[in-house]
């Protein structure tokens, strides 16, 4: 998957209030209804376009790589970048990246992302830690250890070959985490992604390169 360009949403862009939603069967229309209109488009050449620029000329000249939104989650400003399967208005979500203005603790995740919390604490959710790369879509500096949760259920009808992977870029009070034994409920999340993982890959990696750990999101 193409690595997204690092972009900051400026303070001049008004944030809407929303609840984080993770569904790989979502579309551009449902994302807009939940988070408001996108603010920026990043094309496949890493060129940013404002919404007005994109709709007047960008869409005729380039292909969109991702759409960027900004919203408030219980007082916390969050930047959301969404990649879709294709450039059509009804195209489905391929991946999402959530970047809060400040890192939050695992134990506080439910406060800001309740619907994603419900997803990653369900009966089919398996937590793991790994020293391998689990997502190419992090934009912040990464610790040697990453944390992830695989939801081992079909995300939507017709998507029988994939599970949902939620990948977390974690830190320890601003420091990088070098050993999985230091992960706990006070570990900080700097950003996280929601993306698909092939069922076969998840079955191969879990318990091996992806070492099972306690699901610290569960109370």
C-alpha positions, 0 to 999 in steps of 0.5 A: 500500500502506498505510503501517505504523505505527511500533512497537517490540517491547519487551525483555520480548517473547522473541525466537525464533531464526530464519533470514530467509525471503523468499517471497511465497507464504508464509502465516501458518502457515509464517511462524509455524513459522519465526519463532514466534507473532506478538507484536502486531497492527496493525489498519487503524486503526493500533491495536496489539493484543497477541496475547491481546487480538487473539484474544479480542476484536480479531479480532471488532472490527477488520481486521488490517493487519500481524502483528509478530514478534521473532527473533534472527538470529545474535545480532542482534535483528530485528523483522519485520512481515508484511502478508498478502493478507487476514485468514484464517489461510491468507492469503499474504504481501503484504509483509515489513519487517525492522528489525534493532536496529542498522544492518548493512553490505551486506558483512555482510548474508549473516551475518544474512540468508543466505536473502534473500542467496541470493535477491538474489545469484541470476542473476535479481537486478538491483541499482539505485539511485533518487531515486524512492520505491520503498517506502512501507513504510520507517519510519525516516528515509530517504536521498535515495537508495534501493537496491533489487534486483528478482528477475526470476523468478516468486516462486511458481506462479500469480503470473505478473504480479509479481517480487520487490522487495527495497527497502533504506533505506540510510545512511552511518555514520548519515548520509543518502546523497545520491548513488548514487556513495557506495553500496558494500559498507560502506553501512549498511542500516537496514531493508529490505522484501520486496514484490511489484512488477508485471513491467510496472512493473519493466520500465519503471523499470529502467534509467531511474528505477531506475539499474542499479548494481553488486550489492554483496552479491555477494562 
